[in-house]
């Protein structure tokens, strides 16, 4: 094919592209990150734009980097620039029931304020709507005191939406956290290898060692790997929530789908 013909073919292909419509689910790649917005190539003529708070975690850190894949929903088109305004969660204080129902249909996270506790869980306000999150769906682990979450603004997936004059809305934060954890684990495993030194957070301490989250997956530091001297109990060196640097000693495939690998670590 000659160069002019190649150009004509590319131009024809460009003209056939259909920009996603409002409500469409799109996949793209982060191409740049600014102070207020994240710009996404969604394979269309128009560029995708996310507000920075859509990809900012609870500690204020931007959770994506240039080159990362991302999935989002088209919320609207900017009439002035033609850009596709995207969102990965429903935020803000003016959501209507229609917005929430659409978020349920799209599998889009919603942001809500935990306002109180009741029998079996917590009450959550999403804009003007009231919702319920069972205590078993409030976090990844066992929650003993649901009242500790009151006053926090958190992201949830909608597990059930039953319409009516006062819709029945049931939420799950656990499902969202598990999804994010799986995505983070896949990203971690792309570069993890024996000999790697990574940062992690201690998640639990046992008599025989400590478990450390190194990015969506856990590894274990045996008590014998906690220092050069004798350590009687891991709690002498580590505590839950502590940030640590660990070296990867072994990665063993288990064949168990619930726990597909064992990762041995050393401090």
TIBASE-562473 format. One record per residue (C-alpha): residue number from 1; residue in one letter; x negated, y negated, z negated. Coordinates in steps of 0.2 Angstrom, whole numbers, plus 5000, padded with zeros to 4 digits. Example, Ala and Ser with C-alpha at 12.3 -4.5 7.8 and 13.67 -1.06 7.14 Angstrom:
REM residues 2
@i = 1 aa = A east = 4938 north = 5022 up = 4961
@i = 2 aa = S east = 4932 north = 5005 up = 4964
END
This chain:
REM residues 267
@i = 1 aa = X east = 5000 north = 5000 up = 5000
@i = 2 aa = X east = 4993 north = 4983 up = 5005
@i = 3 aa = X east = 4991 north = 4969 up = 4992
@i = 4 aa = X east = 5006 north = 4959 up = 4999
@i = 5 aa = X east = 5017 north = 4975 up = 4998
@i = 6 aa = X east = 5012 north = 4978 up = 4980
@i = 7 aa = X east = 5016 north = 4961 up = 4976
@i = 8 aa = X east = 5033 north = 4962 up = 4984
@i = 9 aa = X east = 5037 north = 4979 up = 4975
@i = 10 aa = X east = 5032 north = 4971 up = 4958
@i = 11 aa = X east = 5043 north = 4956 up = 4962
@i = 12 aa = X east = 5058 north = 4968 up = 4967
@i = 13 aa = X east = 5055 north = 4978 up = 4951
@i = 14 aa = X east = 5055 north = 4962 up = 4940
@i = 15 aa = X east = 5071 north = 4956 up = 4949
@i = 16 aa = X east = 5080 north = 4973 up = 4945
@i = 17 aa = X east = 5076 north = 4972 up = 4926
@i = 18 aa = X east = 5092 north = 4969 up = 4916
@i = 19 aa = X east = 5089 north = 4959 up = 4900
@i = 20 aa = X east = 5097 north = 4967 up = 4885
@i = 21 aa = X east = 5114 north = 4961 up = 4879
@i = 22 aa = X east = 5119 north = 4955 up = 4862
@i = 23 aa = X east = 5121 north = 4971 up = 4851
@i = 24 aa = X east = 5109 north = 4981 up = 4861
@i = 25 aa = X east = 5096 north = 4991 up = 4852
@i = 26 aa = X east = 5078 north = 4988 up = 4859
@i = 27 aa = X east = 5061 north = 4995 up = 4857
@i = 28 aa = X east = 5046 north = 4984 up = 4860
@i = 29 aa = X east = 5028 north = 4979 up = 4856
@i = 30 aa = X east = 5023 north = 4965 up = 4844
@i = 31 aa = X east = 5012 north = 4953 up = 4855
@i = 32 aa = X east = 5009 north = 4938 up = 4844
@i = 33 aa = X east = 5013 north = 4933 up = 4826
@i = 34 aa = X east = 5016 north = 4915 up = 4821
@i = 35 aa = X east = 5019 north = 4905 up = 4805
@i = 36 aa = X east = 5038 north = 4907 up = 4807
@i = 37 aa = X east = 5041 north = 4920 up = 4821
@i = 38 aa = X east = 5035 north = 4936 up = 4828
@i = 39 aa = X east = 5036 north = 4938 up = 4847
@i = 40 aa = X east = 5040 north = 4955 up = 4855
@i = 41 aa = X east = 5038 north = 4962 up = 4872
@i = 42 aa = X east = 5054 north = 4972 up = 4875
@i = 43 aa = X east = 5051 north = 4976 up = 4893
@i = 44 aa = X east = 5063 north = 4963 up = 4900
@i = 45 aa = X east = 5062 north = 4946 up = 4908
@i = 46 aa = X east = 5066 north = 4937 up = 4892
@i = 47 aa = X east = 5054 north = 4938 up = 4877
@i = 48 aa = X east = 5060 north = 4944 up = 4860
@i = 49 aa = X east = 5059 north = 4934 up = 4844
@i = 50 aa = X east = 5060 north = 4939 up = 4826
@i = 51 aa = X east = 5061 north = 4927 up = 4811
@i = 52 aa = X east = 5045 north = 4931 up = 4801
@i = 53 aa = X east = 5056 north = 4935 up = 4785
@i = 54 aa = X east = 5063 north = 4950 up = 4795
@i = 55 aa = X east = 5046 north = 4959 up = 4794
@i = 56 aa = X east = 5040 north = 4952 up = 4777
@i = 57 aa = X east = 5040 north = 4964 up = 4762
@i = 58 aa = X east = 5045 north = 4961 up = 4744
@i = 59 aa = X east = 5027 north = 4954 up = 4740
@i = 60 aa = X east = 5027 north = 4942 up = 4755
@i = 61 aa = X east = 5016 north = 4952 up = 4766
@i = 62 aa = X east = 5019 north = 4953 up = 4785
@i = 63 aa = X east = 5022 north = 4972 up = 4788
@i = 64 aa = X east = 5018 north = 4972 up = 4806
@i = 65 aa = X east = 5002 north = 4968 up = 4817
@i = 66 aa = X east = 4999 north = 4964 up = 4835
@i = 67 aa = X east = 5001 north = 4980 up = 4845
@i = 68 aa = X east = 5013 north = 4988 up = 4833
@i = 69 aa = X east = 5029 north = 4996 up = 4841
@i = 70 aa = X east = 5045 north = 4990 up = 4834
@i = 71 aa = X east = 5064 north = 4993 up = 4835
@i = 72 aa = X east = 5077 north = 4979 up = 4833
@i = 73 aa = X east = 5094 north = 4974 up = 4838
@i = 74 aa = X east = 5098 north = 4959 up = 4849
@i = 75 aa = X east = 5107 north = 4946 up = 4838
@i = 76 aa = X east = 5109 north = 4932 up = 4851
@i = 77 aa = X east = 5101 north = 4923 up = 4866
@i = 78 aa = X east = 5094 north = 4906 up = 4863
@i = 79 aa = X east = 5103 north = 4895 up = 4875
@i = 80 aa = X east = 5089 north = 4883 up = 4876
@i = 81 aa = X east = 5074 north = 4894 up = 4879
@i = 82 aa = X east = 5083 north = 4910 up = 4885
@i = 83 aa = X east = 5073 north = 4920 up = 4872
@i = 84 aa = X east = 5082 north = 4936 up = 4864
@i = 85 aa = X east = 5083 north = 4933 up = 4846
@i = 86 aa = X east = 5081 north = 4949 up = 4837
@i = 87 aa = X east = 5083 north = 4956 up = 4820
@i = 88 aa = X east = 5078 north = 4972 up = 4811
@i = 89 aa = X east = 5090 north = 4969 up = 4796
@i = 90 aa = X east = 5105 north = 4958 up = 4792
@i = 91 aa = X east = 5100 north = 4944 up = 4781
@i = 92 aa = X east = 5107 north = 4927 up = 4775
@i = 93 aa = X east = 5123 north = 4923 up = 4765
@i = 94 aa = X east = 5137 north = 4921 up = 4778
@i = 95 aa = X east = 5139 north = 4938 up = 4785
@i = 96 aa = X east = 5156 north = 4943 up = 4790
@i = 97 aa = X east = 5164 north = 4960 up = 4788
@i = 98 aa = X east = 5162 north = 4961 up = 4807
@i = 99 aa = X east = 5144 north = 4958 up = 4805
@i = 100 aa = X east = 5142 north = 4971 up = 4792
@i = 101 aa = X east = 5152 north = 4984 up = 4802
@i = 102 aa = X east = 5141 north = 4980 up = 4817
@i = 103 aa = X east = 5126 north = 4983 up = 4807
@i = 104 aa = X east = 5133 north = 5000 up = 4801
@i = 105 aa = X east = 5136 north = 5005 up = 4819
@i = 106 aa = X east = 5119 north = 5000 up = 4824
@i = 107 aa = X east = 5110 north = 5007 up = 4809
@i = 108 aa = X east = 5104 north = 4990 up = 4805
@i = 109 aa = X east = 5098 north = 4987 up = 4787
@i = 110 aa = X east = 5107 north = 4974 up = 4777
@i = 111 aa = X east = 5101 north = 4963 up = 4763
@i = 112 aa = X east = 5111 north = 4961 up = 4747
@i = 113 aa = X east = 5110 north = 4954 up = 4729
@i = 114 aa = X east = 5112 north = 4967 up = 4715
@i = 115 aa = X east = 5125 north = 4959 up = 4704
@i = 116 aa = X east = 5129 north = 4972 up = 4691
@i = 117 aa = X east = 5131 north = 4990 up = 4686
@i = 118 aa = X east = 5145 north = 5001 up = 4685
@i = 119 aa = X east = 5149 north = 5020 up = 4682
@i = 120 aa = X east = 5137 north = 5029 up = 4694
@i = 121 aa = X east = 5128 north = 5015 up = 4702
@i = 122 aa = X east = 5126 north = 4996 up = 4705
@i = 123 aa = X east = 5137 north = 4983 up = 4713
@i = 124 aa = X east = 5129 north = 4973 up = 4728
@i = 125 aa = X east = 5135 north = 4957 up = 4736
@i = 126 aa = X east = 5132 north = 4955 up = 4755
@i = 127 aa = X east = 5137 north = 4938 up = 4759
@i = 128 aa = X east = 5155 north = 4937 up = 4753
@i = 129 aa = X east = 5157 north = 4956 up = 4754
@i = 130 aa = X east = 5156 north = 4968 up = 4739
@i = 131 aa = X east = 5148 north = 4985 up = 4741
@i = 132 aa = X east = 5142 north = 5000 up = 4730
@i = 133 aa = X east = 5126 north = 5009 up = 4729
@i = 134 aa = X east = 5125 north = 5025 up = 4720
@i = 135 aa = X east = 5111 north = 5026 up = 4707
@i = 136 aa = X east = 5104 north = 5042 up = 4716
@i = 137 aa = X east = 5102 north = 5031 up = 4732
@i = 138 aa = X east = 5094 north = 5016 up = 4723
@i = 139 aa = X east = 5076 north = 5021 up = 4725
@i = 140 aa = X east = 5065 north = 5035 up = 4730
@i = 141 aa = X east = 5063 north = 5042 up = 4713
@i = 142 aa = X east = 5074 north = 5045 up = 4698
@i = 143 aa = X east = 5082 north = 5029 up = 4691
@i = 144 aa = X east = 5085 north = 5029 up = 4673
@i = 145 aa = X east = 5090 north = 5011 up = 4670
@i = 146 aa = X east = 5100 north = 5004 up = 4684
@i = 147 aa = X east = 5101 north = 4987 up = 4675
@i = 148 aa = X east = 5083 north = 4984 up = 4679
@i = 149 aa = X east = 5088 north = 4981 up = 4697
@i = 150 aa = X east = 5102 north = 4967 up = 4693
@i = 151 aa = X east = 5097 north = 4950 up = 4700
@i = 152 aa = X east = 5086 north = 4958 up = 4714
@i = 153 aa = X east = 5089 north = 4955 up = 4732
@i = 154 aa = X east = 5085 north = 4971 up = 4741
@i = 155 aa = X east = 5088 north = 4979 up = 4759
@i = 156 aa = X east = 5099 north = 4994 up = 4761
@i = 157 aa = X east = 5106 north = 5005 up = 4775
@i = 158 aa = X east = 5125 north = 5006 up = 4776
@i = 159 aa = X east = 5130 north = 5024 up = 4772
@i = 160 aa = X east = 5149 north = 5022 up = 4774
@i = 161 aa = X east = 5160 north = 5008 up = 4780
@i = 162 aa = X east = 5179 north = 5011 up = 4779
@i = 163 aa = X east = 5189 north = 4996 up = 4786
@i = 164 aa = X east = 5204 north = 4988 up = 4779
@i = 165 aa = X east = 5209 north = 4972 up = 4769
@i = 166 aa = X east = 5195 north = 4976 up = 4757
@i = 167 aa = X east = 5183 north = 4988 up = 4766
@i = 168 aa = X east = 5174 north = 5002 up = 4756
@i = 169 aa = X east = 5156 north = 4999 up = 4759
@i = 170 aa = X east = 5143 north = 5012 up = 4752
@i = 171 aa = X east = 5125 north = 5008 up = 4753
@i = 172 aa = X east = 5109 north = 5018 up = 4752
@i = 173 aa = X east = 5092 north = 5010 up = 4748
@i = 174 aa = X east = 5084 north = 5027 up = 4747
@i = 175 aa = X east = 5088 north = 5031 up = 4765
@i = 176 aa = X east = 5079 north = 5015 up = 4771
@i = 177 aa = X east = 5064 north = 5018 up = 4760
@i = 178 aa = X east = 5062 north = 5036 up = 4766
@i = 179 aa = X east = 5063 north = 5029 up = 4784
@i = 180 aa = X east = 5050 north = 5016 up = 4781
@i = 181 aa = X east = 5039 north = 5029 up = 4772
@i = 182 aa = X east = 5040 north = 5041 up = 4787
@i = 183 aa = X east = 5035 north = 5027 up = 4799
@i = 184 aa = X east = 5021 north = 5021 up = 4787
@i = 185 aa = X east = 5015 north = 5039 up = 4785
@i = 186 aa = X east = 5014 north = 5042 up = 4804
@i = 187 aa = X east = 5004 north = 5026 up = 4806
@i = 188 aa = X east = 4992 north = 5031 up = 4792
@i = 189 aa = X east = 4989 north = 5049 up = 4799
@i = 190 aa = X east = 4984 north = 5041 up = 4816
@i = 191 aa = X east = 4967 north = 5036 up = 4808
@i = 192 aa = X east = 4966 north = 5046 up = 4792
@i = 193 aa = X east = 4951 north = 5059 up = 4793
@i = 194 aa = X east = 4939 north = 5067 up = 4780
@i = 195 aa = X east = 4927 north = 5055 up = 4774
@i = 196 aa = X east = 4939 north = 5040 up = 4776
@i = 197 aa = X east = 4939 north = 5027 up = 4761
@i = 198 aa = X east = 4956 north = 5020 up = 4759
@i = 199 aa = X east = 4966 north = 5009 up = 4747
@i = 200 aa = X east = 4981 north = 5017 up = 4737
@i = 201 aa = X east = 4992 north = 5016 up = 4723
@i = 202 aa = X east = 4993 north = 5028 up = 4708
@i = 203 aa = X east = 5011 north = 5035 up = 4708
@i = 204 aa = X east = 5010 north = 5048 up = 4694
@i = 205 aa = X east = 4997 north = 5055 up = 4682
@i = 206 aa = X east = 4997 north = 5074 up = 4677
@i = 207 aa = X east = 4986 north = 5084 up = 4666
@i = 208 aa = X east = 4976 north = 5091 up = 4681
@i = 209 aa = X east = 4975 north = 5075 up = 4691
@i = 210 aa = X east = 4983 north = 5060 up = 4698
@i = 211 aa = X east = 4994 north = 5057 up = 4714
@i = 212 aa = X east = 4990 north = 5042 up = 4725
@i = 213 aa = X east = 5000 north = 5034 up = 4739
@i = 214 aa = X east = 4988 north = 5030 up = 4753
@i = 215 aa = X east = 5001 north = 5023 up = 4765
@i = 216 aa = X east = 5018 north = 5033 up = 4766
@i = 217 aa = X east = 5009 north = 5049 up = 4761
@i = 218 aa = X east = 5002 north = 5055 up = 4744
@i = 219 aa = X east = 4986 north = 5063 up = 4740
@i = 220 aa = X east = 4979 north = 5071 up = 4724
@i = 221 aa = X east = 4964 north = 5066 up = 4714
@i = 222 aa = X east = 4959 north = 5081 up = 4704
@i = 223 aa = X east = 4953 north = 5077 up = 4686
@i = 224 aa = X east = 4935 north = 5083 up = 4691
@i = 225 aa = X east = 4935 north = 5070 up = 4705
@i = 226 aa = X east = 4938 north = 5055 up = 4693
@i = 227 aa = X east = 4921 north = 5051 up = 4688
@i = 228 aa = X east = 4903 north = 5056 up = 4686
@i = 229 aa = X east = 4905 north = 5060 up = 4667
@i = 230 aa = X east = 4918 north = 5071 up = 4658
@i = 231 aa = X east = 4936 north = 5065 up = 4659
@i = 232 aa = X east = 4947 north = 5074 up = 4647
@i = 233 aa = X east = 4963 north = 5067 up = 4654
@i = 234 aa = X east = 4967 north = 5057 up = 4670
@i = 235 aa = X east = 4975 north = 5044 up = 4660
@i = 236 aa = X east = 4958 north = 5039 up = 4653
@i = 237 aa = X east = 4954 north = 5032 up = 4670
@i = 238 aa = X east = 4970 north = 5029 up = 4680
@i = 239 aa = X east = 4988 north = 5023 up = 4676
@i = 240 aa = X east = 5004 north = 5022 up = 4687
@i = 241 aa = X east = 5004 north = 5007 up = 4698
@i = 242 aa = X east = 4985 north = 5005 up = 4698
@i = 243 aa = X east = 4977 north = 5000 up = 4715
@i = 244 aa = X east = 4962 north = 5011 up = 4718
@i = 245 aa = X east = 4949 north = 5015 up = 4732
@i = 246 aa = X east = 4949 north = 5034 up = 4736
@i = 247 aa = X east = 4939 north = 5045 up = 4748
@i = 248 aa = X east = 4947 north = 5058 up = 4758
@i = 249 aa = X east = 4939 north = 5075 up = 4754
@i = 250 aa = X east = 4951 north = 5088 up = 4763
@i = 251 aa = X east = 4966 north = 5088 up = 4774
@i = 252 aa = X east = 4975 north = 5105 up = 4774
@i = 253 aa = X east = 4990 north = 5109 up = 4784
@i = 254 aa = X east = 5003 north = 5119 up = 4774
@i = 255 aa = X east = 5016 north = 5125 up = 4786
@i = 256 aa = X east = 5029 north = 5119 up = 4774
@i = 257 aa = X east = 5040 north = 5106 up = 4783
@i = 258 aa = X east = 5045 north = 5098 up = 4766
@i = 259 aa = X east = 5026 north = 5095 up = 4762
@i = 260 aa = X east = 5017 north = 5098 up = 4778
@i = 261 aa = X east = 4999 north = 5094 up = 4772
@i = 262 aa = X east = 4989 north = 5093 up = 4756
@i = 263 aa = X east = 4976 north = 5079 up = 4755
@i = 264 aa = X east = 4962 north = 5080 up = 4742
@i = 265 aa = X east = 4955 north = 5063 up = 4736
@i = 266 aa = X east = 4941 north = 5057 up = 4726
@i = 267 aa = X east = 4939 north = 5041 up = 4716
END
